[in-house]
Amino acid sequence: MNESRPISARIDQQRLLAVLRSSESATPAASPAPIAGSRVAGLPYGLAMALLAGILFLLGLAGLMLGSVHVPAPVAVGVLVNWLFGGEVIPATWRAVYDTIIIETRIPRVILAGIVGATLGASGMTIQAIVRNPLAGPSILGVSNGAATGAVVVMRWGLMGLGAFTLYASAFAGALVTLAIVFWVARAGGRMTPTRLVLAGIAMSSVLSALTSLLVLTSPDPQLAARVLFWTLGGFGSAQWKLLPLPTIALVIGLGLMLVQARRLNLLMAGDESATALGLDVHRFRQAMFVLTAALIGVVVAVSGVIGFVGLIVPHIVRFLVGADHRRALPAVALMGASFTIGADLAARTVIAPIELPVGIITALVGGPFFIWLLRRDARDNGGAP
């Protein structure tokens, strides 16, 4: 039976097995492949996860302390503990205004930032797997801009009849259509290269930016421009408790589905031919994952606007720490993504305080140089070929 399989498929299967085993056997000197990179940090998985969880906790605590009003660390911990346990576990010797600031403003903001970061990180890792391209990501491929444009269309024509659901649905539709168009353009001629995929995403982003500007300029609503600025720059300044349920549910369901499909995502790393030989319906699976990631991106863009580069940067860091096996990498990328956006939001609030920067500016300042480095590395690995 094995002899009837194409030789290339059998070779790819061997590559896949090597990739899945590499998380246990790789050394720090190993050179990871762009997508199927082996673990090179040399950290045991449990230690890496504990480290990521600790970083997330510390950044979350800093998010409760820092802002236009500084809250001392003991006070922030006391308010948090009393809120978690629903009583005065720690005697409240601080001013009551601290309770209001932390519980009504900063806790929902930190939670929302964490949810958005975890969702973008997991979505970025999944997109990179299904297109087998380390340069892919929600912002690079124009998916986040597509979701924002969908939301702007609803605001432009006042189609908010179903409230927030309409906004979520339009953002999802915009993200899905954008992802489908970019993938279709990149596969023109039957072969998709990293450069072609990135160029298709950049072109689509330009078209969407122009369309969004046209919608704003032709709108009779003088306040639309200010609202659109929120979508294009992103941030968590409008975080409220009532905004948290839907993105939380979306993250839990979405990440759960990704974990269920983690083995199939691993199969895609060895190539379509090998995955098909192992029984995976690549076309249908890829379509399903496109819909899932578009839905997740649509939800987070609807609540936070466009926050770029999270889904590009974080997966690369996580693969360096824990390897490319999605069964391990997806939980880690959620923790790392949450830490990244909470840290970016913290920087946005404090860099030029009391003025608050959009979070999207912070992530772009970090992500832009990182993307340039990835492009140069990809060109070097391919001998300068696109």
C-alpha positions in Angstrom: 0.0 0.0 0.0 2.8 2.4 0.9 4.5 1.7 -2.5 1.5 3.1 -4.3 1.8 6.5 -2.7 3.8 9.2 -4.5 7.4 9.4 -3.5 7.1 13.1 -2.7 4.2 12.3 -0.4 6.2 9.7 1.5 9.1 12.1 1.8 6.8 14.8 3.1 5.3 12.4 5.7 8.9 11.7 6.9 9.4 15.5 7.2 6.2 15.8 9.2 7.2 13.1 11.6 10.6 14.8 12.0 8.8 18.1 12.7 6.5 16.6 15.3 9.4 14.9 17.1 11.6 18.0 16.9 9.9 19.6 19.9 11.6 17.0 22.0 14.9 16.5 20.3 15.9 19.9 18.8 18.9 21.8 20.2 19.4 25.5 20.5 21.6 25.4 17.5 18.9 24.0 15.2 17.7 26.3 12.5 13.9 26.2 12.4 12.0 26.2 9.1 9.7 29.2 8.6 6.5 27.4 9.6 7.6 24.0 10.9 10.4 25.3 13.1 11.8 23.1 15.8 12.0 24.3 19.4 15.3 26.1 19.8 14.9 27.9 23.2 15.7 24.6 25.1 12.9 25.2 27.7 10.7 22.4 28.9 7.1 22.9 27.8 5.8 23.2 31.4 8.5 25.8 32.3 7.7 27.8 29.1 4.0 27.8 29.9 4.7 28.8 33.5 6.9 31.6 32.3 4.3 32.9 29.9 1.6 32.7 32.6 3.8 34.6 35.0 4.5 37.4 32.4 0.8 37.6 31.7 0.0 38.0 35.5 2.7 40.7 36.0 1.6 42.7 33.0 -2.1 42.4 34.0 -1.2 43.7 37.5 0.8 46.6 36.0 -2.3 47.3 33.8 -4.3 47.8 37.0 -1.7 50.0 38.6 -0.6 52.4 35.8 -2.6 55.1 34.0 -3.7 58.6 34.4 -4.1 57.8 38.1 -1.4 55.7 39.7 -2.6 53.0 42.0 -0.1 51.5 44.5 0.6 47.8 44.0 -0.7 46.8 47.5 -4.0 48.7 46.8 -4.3 47.1 43.3 -3.8 43.6 44.7 -6.2 44.3 47.6 -9.0 45.6 45.3 -8.4 42.6 42.9 -8.5 40.0 45.7 -11.7 41.5 47.2 -13.4 41.7 43.8 -12.5 38.1 43.0 -13.7 36.7 46.3 -16.7 39.0 46.6 -16.0 40.3 50.0 -13.5 42.2 52.1 -10.8 39.6 52.3 -8.2 42.3 52.7 -9.3 45.2 54.8 -10.0 48.2 52.6 -7.7 50.9 54.0 -7.5 52.8 50.7 -9.8 55.4 49.2 -13.0 54.2 47.6 -12.2 55.8 44.3 -9.5 53.2 43.8 -12.2 50.5 43.8 -14.1 52.4 41.1 -11.1 53.0 38.9 -9.9 49.4 39.0 -13.2 47.5 39.0 -15.1 49.7 36.5 -12.3 50.8 34.2 -9.1 48.9 34.4 -10.1 45.3 35.0 -12.4 45.2 31.9 -9.7 47.0 29.9 -7.0 44.5 30.8 -9.4 41.5 30.2 -10.5 42.9 26.8 -6.8 43.5 25.8 -5.9 40.0 26.8 -8.9 38.4 24.9 -8.1 40.4 21.8 -4.4 39.5 21.9 -5.1 35.8 22.5 -7.5 35.7 19.7 -5.3 37.5 17.2 -2.3 35.4 18.2 -4.2 32.1 17.7 -5.8 33.3 14.5 -2.4 34.4 13.1 -0.8 31.0 13.9 -3.7 29.2 12.3 -3.5 31.4 9.2 0.2 30.8 8.9 -0.4 27.1 9.0 -3.2 26.9 6.5 -1.4 29.0 3.9 2.0 27.6 4.9 3.5 31.0 5.0 5.5 32.6 7.9 4.8 36.1 6.5 1.0 35.7 6.8 -1.1 37.4 9.5 -4.5 39.1 9.9 -3.0 42.6 9.4 -0.5 41.7 6.6 -3.2 39.9 4.6 -5.6 42.8 5.0 -8.1 40.7 7.0 -8.2 43.1 9.9 -8.8 46.0 7.5 -11.5 44.0 5.8 -13.3 43.6 9.1 -12.9 47.3 9.8 -14.3 48.2 6.4 -17.3 45.9 7.0 -18.0 47.7 10.3 -17.6 51.1 8.6 -20.2 50.2 6.0 -22.7 49.5 8.7 -22.0 52.8 10.4 -22.0 54.7 7.2 -25.5 53.7 6.2 -26.9 53.4 9.8 -27.6 49.7 9.5 -27.4 49.1 13.3 -30.9 47.7 13.5 -29.8 44.6 15.5 -27.3 46.6 17.6 -23.9 45.1 18.2 -24.8 41.9 16.4 -25.0 43.8 13.1 -21.5 45.2 13.7 -20.0 41.8 14.5 -21.7 40.3 11.4 -20.5 43.0 9.0 -17.0 42.8 10.4 -17.0 39.0 10.0 -18.3 39.3 6.4 -15.6 41.9 5.6 -12.8 39.7 7.0 -14.0 36.6 5.2 -14.4 38.2 1.8 -11.0 39.8 2.1 -9.3 36.6 3.1 -10.9 34.7 0.2 -9.9 37.4 -2.3 -6.3 37.5 -1.1 -6.0 33.8 -1.2 -7.5 33.6 -4.7 -5.2 36.3 -6.1 -2.1 34.7 -4.5 -2.9 31.3 -6.0 -3.2 32.7 -9.6 -1.4 30.4 -11.9 -1.7 27.5 -9.5 1.3 28.4 -7.3 1.3 30.6 -4.3 4.6 32.1 -3.1 5.2 34.0 0.1 5.9 37.2 -1.9 2.8 36.9 -4.0 0.7 36.4 -0.9 2.1 39.4 0.9 1.7 41.6 -2.2 -1.9 40.5 -2.6 -2.5 41.4 1.1 -0.9 44.8 0.7 -2.8 45.5 -2.4 -6.1 44.5 -0.7 -5.3 46.7 2.3 -4.7 49.7 0.0 -8.0 49.1 -1.7 -9.9 48.8 1.6 -8.2 51.9 3.0 -9.3 53.8 -0.1 -12.9 52.4 0.2 -13.0 53.4 3.9 -11.9 56.9 3.1 -14.5 57.2 0.4 -17.2 56.1 2.7 -16.1 58.7 5.3 -15.8 61.5 2.8 -19.3 60.9 1.3 -21.0 60.4 4.6 -23.5 63.1 5.8 -22.5 62.2 9.4 -19.8 64.7 10.6 -19.0 62.4 13.5 -18.2 59.3 11.3 -14.6 60.3 10.8 -13.9 60.2 14.5 -15.5 56.8 14.8 -13.6 55.5 11.8 -10.3 56.7 13.3 -11.0 54.2 16.2 -11.2 51.3 13.7 -8.1 52.2 11.8 -5.8 52.8 14.9 -7.4 50.4 17.5 -7.4 50.6 21.2 -9.2 49.6 24.4 -10.2 53.0 25.8 -13.9 52.1 25.4 -13.7 48.8 27.3 -16.7 48.0 29.4 -18.0 45.0 31.2 -20.9 44.7 28.7 -18.4 44.3 25.8 -16.7 41.2 27.2 -19.1 38.3 26.9 -19.1 37.9 23.1 -15.3 38.1 22.5 -14.8 35.8 25.5 -17.2 33.2 24.1 -15.6 33.6 20.6 -12.1 33.0 22.0 -13.1 30.0 24.1 -15.0 28.3 21.2 -12.5 29.4 18.5 -9.4 28.3 20.5 -11.2 25.0 21.4 -11.9 24.3 17.8 -8.3 25.0 16.8 -7.0 22.7 19.5 -9.4 19.9 18.3 -8.0 20.5 14.7 -4.4 20.8 15.9 -3.3 17.5 14.4 -4.7 18.5 11.0 -3.0 21.8 11.2 0.2 19.8 11.8 -0.5 17.7 8.7 -0.7 20.9 6.5 2.8 21.8 7.5 4.1 18.9 5.4 2.2 20.0 2.3 -1.1 19.5 0.7 0.0 16.3 -1.1 1.1 14.6 2.0 -1.9 15.7 4.0 -4.2 14.4 1.3 -2.4 11.1 1.3 -3.0 10.8 5.0 -6.7 11.3 4.6 -7.2 15.0 5.0 -9.7 16.8 2.7 -7.4 19.8 2.4 -9.7 22.0 0.5 -12.7 21.7 2.9 -10.5 21.9 5.9 -8.8 25.1 4.7 -12.2 26.6 3.9 -13.5 25.8 7.4 -10.4 27.3 9.1 -10.7 30.4 6.9 -14.3 30.9 8.1 -13.3 30.3 11.8 -10.4 32.8 11.7 -12.5 35.4 9.8 -15.2 35.1 12.5 -12.7 35.5 15.3 -11.0 38.5 13.7 -14.4 40.1 12.9 -15.4 39.9 16.6 -12.1 41.4 18.0 -12.0 44.2 15.4 -15.6 45.1 16.3 -14.7 45.6 19.9 -11.1 47.0 19.6 -10.5 48.2 16.0 -7.5 47.3 13.9 -4.5 46.2 16.0 -1.9 45.1 13.6 1.0 42.7 13.7 0.0 40.7 16.8 -0.9 37.7 14.7 2.4 38.0 12.9 4.9 38.5 15.7 3.5 36.3 18.5 3.4 33.0 16.6 7.1 33.3 15.7 8.1 33.9 19.3 6.0 31.0 20.5 7.4 28.6 17.9 10.9 29.6 19.2 9.8 28.8 22.7 7.7 25.6 22.4 8.1 24.3 18.9 5.7 24.1 15.9 3.3 21.3 17.2 0.0 23.1 17.3 -1.2 21.0 20.3 1.4 22.8 22.3 1.8 26.0 20.4 -1.8 27.1 20.4 -2.2 27.4 24.2 1.1 29.1 24.4 0.3 31.6 21.6 -2.9 32.6 23.5 -0.9 33.4 26.6 1.8 35.2 24.6 -0.8 37.1 22.5 -2.6 38.3 25.7 0.6 39.5 27.2 1.6 41.3 24.1 -1.5 43.4 23.7 -1.7 44.1 27.5 1.8 45.3 27.3 1.1 47.4 24.2 -1.9 48.9 25.9 0.2 49.7 28.9 2.8 51.4 26.8 0.0 53.4 24.9 -1.3 54.7 28.3 2.1 55.6 29.8 4.6 56.6 27.1 3.4 60.2 26.8 0.9 60.3 29.7 -1.6 61.8 30.3 -2.1 61.6 26.5 -3.1 58.1 25.5 -1.8 56.7 22.2 -3.8 54.2 20.1 -2.6 50.7 20.7 -2.3 50.1 17.0 0.5 52.7 16.8 2.5 50.8 19.4 2.1 47.4 17.7 2.9 48.9 14.3 6.2 50.4 15.7 7.2 47.0 16.9 5.7 44.9 14.1 6.9 46.9 11.1 10.6 46.3 11.8 9.9 42.7 12.7 8.1 42.2 9.3 11.0 43.7 7.4 13.4 41.3 9.2 11.1 38.4 8.3 11.2 39.5 4.6 15.0 39.7 4.6 15.3 36.3 6.3 12.9 34.7 3.8 14.8 36.2 0.9 18.1 34.9 2.3 16.7 31.4 3.0 15.4 31.3 -0.6 18.7 32.5 -2.2 17.1 35.9 -3.0 14.2 34.3 -5.0 10.7 35.8 -4.4 
